[in-house]
Structures are given as structure tokens and as C-alpha cells.
Amino acid sequence: MNEHYEAGQGMVSLRRGAPFYAAGEEGHAWRLVSGTLRLDHDDDTGPRFAGLAMSGDVVGAETLLFGRYTFSAHALSPCTLKPWTQAADAAASGFWLQTVAAAERRMGALLALRCGKATERIRKLLALMSGGGCAVVLPRLRDIADITDLTLETVSRTITSMGADGTLDVQGRHRVRWVRDVTE
């Protein structure tokens, strides 16, 4: 059972960077109420970026078939999750079709994050994570580099440049960034 969940607790909160579950662990499915989770596939060389789960997504659904998680998950931003049961959400009209369609659209958006200019890749990632809002909790630079297929140095330099040109308004200790002009 996931160490973050105990029977009767219900909701789970994760801080940015916190691991949630590991590939191969036994567990159950979760509904991501808020935040963004990074999903990694573990291979011989270590974890490799596999995808993102966003607010509203169900993660760990493979446990319904296999009893174990296929991917490892950790929080890119503060997250809130609740246990997901088929009976609770399946009653909603078209729930599975909407979930699958959203995942397919996101896959296309994730592929776009891995080509083009560094500024555009990072801008698109922050726009995706903001879900249409303006405030974004910046993931760790290593996560941004892995997701966008950039080097850590390029990510650092690009974010500094975006702050200097007014695209990003740094608030606090580089933890929260106000994203402006993410659609240009």
C-alpha cells in the first residue's frame, strides 16, 4: 500500500518534488485533484520521462488490471490526490472517453515540448502546467530539462533570460513564477 495513504485518510497532499509511488509497487488508482505529476519509466539506465498527469486525471489505473504500478510518479508541483474508485467516477457520462481523449491530446503537447527553441519549449511546458491560469509553481530545473529534452544549463539560462525580458515575473525564492504571455 502506498506510504502516503492509510485507510480512512482520503485526500493526500504532496509537496513539489515529493515521490508518490514507484514502478512495481502494489497500490490502487488515484484521481489527481490538483497539481501536476511526472511519470517515469524505470529501465537499466534509471528513470526516463514518460508523461505528465494533470488535474482531473486518473493515475495508477493499471493497478486495476495488474495490481502494481507501471510507472513511478512524483510531484512537479504541489498536488492533491484522492483514492479513485470505478464506481465513484464511472457513473459520470463519458468519463473514460474524456479521460482517454485528454491523455491523447496531452501526448501531442508533450511531444511538441521536445523540439524547437528552448524558450518555446519551456514556455509551452509552463502554459500546460498552468492549465490556463497565470500562476505556476516552477518544477525543479532537472525535471524541466528532462521533460523538454534540454540540458540543465540551457534551462537555467533560458529561465533567467525569460525573467530578464519580462516573460516571467519571479516571485519568492524562485519557487513560484507568474507566467505572462505564454501564448505568444
C-alpha positions, 0 to 999 in steps of 0.5 A: 500500500502506498506510504502516503495513504492509510485507510480512512485518510482520503485526500493526500497532499504532496509537496513539489518534488515529493515521490508518490509511488514507484514502478512495481509497487502494489497500490490502487488508482488515484484521481489527481485533484490538483497539481501536476505529476511526472511519470517515469519509466524505470529501465537499466539506465534509471528513470526516463520521462514518460508523461505528465498527469494533470488535474482531473486525471486518473493515475495508477489505473493499471493497478486495476488490471495488474495490481502494481504500478507501471510507472513511478510518479512524483510531484512537479508541483504541489498536488492533491490526490484522492483514492479513485474508485470505478464506481465513484467516477464511472457513473459520470457520462463519458468519463473514460472517453474524456479521460482517454481523449485528454491523455491523447491530446496531452501526448501531442503537447508533450511531444511538441515540448521536445523540439524547437527553441528552448524558450518555446519549449519551456514556455509551452511546458509552463502554459500546460502546467498552468492549465490556463491560469497565470500562476505556476509553481516552477518544477525543479530545473532537472525535471524541466530539462528532462521533460523538454529534452534540454540540458540543465544549463540551457534551462537555467539560462533560458529561465533567467533570460525569460525573467530578464525580458519580462516573460516571467515575473519571479516571485519568492525564492524562485519557487513560484513564477507568474507566467505572462504571455505564454501564448505568444 
